[in-house]
Amino acid sequence: MSDVLETVIATRFVLPLREGGSLPGLVEADDLGTYVVKFSGAGQGRKVLVAEVLVGEIARRLGIPTPRLAVVDMPSAIARYEADEEVQDLLNASPGHNLGVDFLPGSFGYDGSRPPSAEEAGAILWLDAYTANVDRTWANPNLLVWHGRTWAIDHGAALWFHHSWPSRPPDVHRFVGQPFDPSGHVLAAAAAPLRETHERLAPHVTERLVEEVVGLVPDVWLEQTASLPGPDDARAAYVEHLTLRLTKPDAWLGGTA
């Protein structure tokens, strides 16, 4: 497994995807791939990109289908050829490193008509409980069906704790004890029991695995603060939060079966 995300260079901005609170875009790159790009200059900020990498790459290592991620380098010249002023402004605000999510051609949004197996559904539900991702509901499933499998996408709403930076120092104990309510989760009815899934998956999320995943995040996306003065300090804080949360599962598994 590589210790960095692959970097590709954008060659053409295809079209904006006007969904959700951000404005991702479909972009072609020099590897002949097509990516859904989430821009560093978007209103949600770069912490959303960090969450996408950390949660998506933990998912991948647990065998949960999720699109391949890459760093998409956006040359500043691309903005010159975009007629839409809103898109042009976003491209101008996002030169350099942006997050690319491999485009899955022919996929369609999850509607419950083809549910995953109980084990697969349970794995996605557990991942969301562990990372405090509340954005996987029927209102916004953030799941795609592709080649007969259910793919987890859009993890930017997870890891709420880092949004308190830099207004206050990292408080790992607040995140460790943050509860999770699975009742509104889009896969709640299809999933295997959460505690049973925890016993199966938690042993695989070792400190080494977390360090490896955190190491994939480009330095430029890691916000530095008075209490986190450098990229390595920010990485250490993410590792501490994600590792310690696993030591207190009762706080976020609650009374679930």
N, C-alpha and C positions, 0 to 999 in steps of 0.2 A: 504494500500500500504506500502510495506516494505521501511524502510529508508536506507537500504543498498542493494547492489546487492547480490544475492545468490552466495556463493562460493562453487565450486566443485573442486575435485582433479583429475588431469589428470591421466589416467591409461595406455593409449597407444597412441602413435603418429601413425596415420594411413597412411597419405600421404600428401605431400605438394601440395598446389594449386597454380600453377605458373600463376597467373593472376595479371594484374596491376603492380604497382610499388613496391609492398611489396611481401612477401612470406608467406601468411597465410597457416595454415595447418588444416587438418581434424583430430580431436582428440576425443577419447573416454574418458569418465569421470566416477567417482565412483557413480554417480547418474543414471548410465546406459544410459545417454544421449550422443549424438554426437554433437560436436560443430565445427564450423569454428573458429579457434583461430587466433587472431591478436596479434602478439607478442610485448612485451614491448621493446625488443632489436632490432626491425626492424629499418631500416634506417630513416623512417619518424619520429620516436620518439614517446614519450608517449602522446604528445598533440593530435595526431590522435585518440588515444584511448579515450581521454577526449571528443573530438568532437563526436565520435561515441555514447558515453553514453548520452551526453546532447541532441543531435538532435534526436537520436533514442527514448529516453524516453519522450521527448516532443511530438514526433509523436504518441507514444502509448497513451498518455493522451488525444490526440485529435482524437483518434479512427482510426488513419492511421495504417493499418496492417504493422507490422515490427517484425522481429524475437525476441524472448526473449533473453535478455542479461544476462551473468553471469561472475563472476570472475573465471578464471580457474587457479588454482595453479599448476604450472609445477614443479614437483620434478626434481632435477638436474640429477638423475639417468636415466631419460628417454633418454637423449642425447647419452648415451653409446651404445644404441641399434640401432642407426641410421647410416646407411652406407654412405649416401650422406653427403659429407663434408660441403657443404653450409648450409644444414639443421641443421647439427650437430652444426655448429658455431652459428646459430641463436638460437637454443635451449640452448646452453651454455650461450648465452648473455641474456636469458630471464627467469631466475629462478624466482619462486614466482608468483606474480600476473600478469596475462595476460587477455585479453578480449575474452570471448567466445560468439559467435553468434549462436543461436540454428540452427542446420542444418535442412533444409526443404527437406526431401527426395521426389524425384519425381518432384521437381519444375523445371521450365525452364525459360530461360532469356526472358525478354519482347521484343517482336518484332512488337508490334502494331496491331497484328491480333485480339487480344482480349482486347480492351481498357477498362479501368475502366469507371464508370459513370462520368458524368461531375463534380459532387460534389466531388467524390473521387479523380479524377485527379486534381481538383482545390485545394484540401487540400494539396496534395503533392507539387504542384507548389508553393502554399503560404508558406509552410514550408521551401522550398528551398530559396525563396525570403527573408524570415525573417532571416534565418541563413546564408545567403550569400553563399549558396552551388552552385557552378558552375559546379559540376560534375554529371549532370544528363541529358546528351545529347544523341542523336542517336549514337554518337561514343562510348559512355559508359553509357548506360541507368541506371545502378544500380537499376534495378527493377527486381523482380521475379514474375512469375505467379504460384500460388499454390492454389489448391482447389478452382479454379475459381475466385480468387481475386488477385489484384496487390499489391505486398509487396515491401516496400521501404527498401533498404539496403545500406550499404557503405556510411557513412556520414563523413568520415574522412577529406574530403576536405572543410567542412564547417568551420565557425568561424575563418576566416583567421586572425583576429586581434591578437590572442594569439601567432601567429608565430613571432611577433615583440618582444616578451619577450625572453630573458632579455635585448636585445640590447637597448631598450628604455622603459620607464614606460608606463603602459597602457594608451591609449588615447581613451576614450569611444566615443568621439564626431566623430572621423573618422569612426568608425563602425556604429554609429547611422545614419550617412548620406551616407553610402556606397550604391550606386545605384545597381539595379539588372535588367538585360536584360532578359526577359522571352522568347524572340523570338527563341532562340536555344534550349529551354527546350524540352525534349522528349515528354512531355504531353501538350505542349502549345496548340495544335489544339483540344485536347479532353477536356480541362479544362473549368470549369465555369469561368466567369469574375473574375479577381484577386481581384478587390476592393470589389466585392460582397462577395467573400470568406473571405476577411479580416474582414468585418463586422460580419461575422458569427463566425470566429475562434478566433480573437484577444481577445475578452472579457474572453475567457477561460484561456488564458496564463497570469495568475496573478503573482504577485511577489511571493506569497506563493508557487505556482506551480513551478516556476523557482528555488526557494530555495530548494524545495524538490528534484528536479532533480539534481541540482548541488551537493546536499548532497550525492548522490549515488556514486560519483566518489571516488575511493580509494585515500587516502592521498598520496601514493607513486607515483601516476601519475601526481600530481599537482606540476608543476615546481616552485621552490622558487627562488626569485631574490632579489636584494637590495630593490626594491620598493614593493615586495610581499614576505616578509620574512618568512611567514608560510602558511600552507594549508588554514587556515581560511581567510587570506588576498586574496589568489588566488580565493577562492570561492566567496568572496564578489565582486571581480572584474568581474567574470563571471555573477553574478546576476545583477550587475550594467549595464553591456553591453547589456544583453538580455532584461532587463526591459526597459531601456531607448530607445532601438530601436523601441519598440512598440509605443512610444510617438511621433515619427516622421515618420509616414508611407508614407507621400508624397515623402520622399527621396528615398525610395526603391520600392514603387509601381509605381512611375513615372507617365507617361501618360497612363498607362494601363487601360483598360475598367473595 
